[in-house]
Amino acid sequence: MDVLLGRKDRSLHLKAAGGATAVLAITMLAGSWTVVTAEEGARNANLTTYPTALWWSIETATTVGYGDFYPVTPWGRVIAAVVMVVGITTYGIVTAALATWFVGREDRRRRHLDRMVEEAVHRLSDETAHALHERFDRVERMLTTKGEPGAGAG
């Protein structure tokens, strides 16, 4: 659990996705066990073994729901609703975390490019200003040397 939640350098959205995934795994395991208990002895029950119930909880949490297994008792249906809500919520959180990661990555790339362009513009501006100053200094020197006595002969 510490790997998913405890690292200080992980971003909040990754911690949330990791925590939701851990809660989903626990819910699916516990839901599988409790649905077998709730369905035990019920007429037409098809969730009577833990492996079957585990497969059902995976189908239910991922909203695939083939319809091959389903609870027939009221408590079994309550458990199914909990597994569904936790599954849908988890996949929503994980999807949001991935979207946040992609958007953040693109934002960092754009900020980096903006900084590079800004630095290039400053460099170019400084180089242009320096070149203009040198030309003006040369023109000034030429003008001042032409105005000096003896400079016009030549």
Protein Blocks (a to p, Z undefined) as FASTA:
>chain_A
ZZmmmpmkbcfklmmmmmmmmmmmmmmmmmmmmmmmmmgopahiablbfklmmmmmmmmm
nononolaccfbfklmmmmmmmmmmmmmmmmmmmmmmmmmmmmmmmmmmmmmmmmmmmmm
mmmmmmmmmmmmmmmmmmmmmmmmmmpghklgZZ
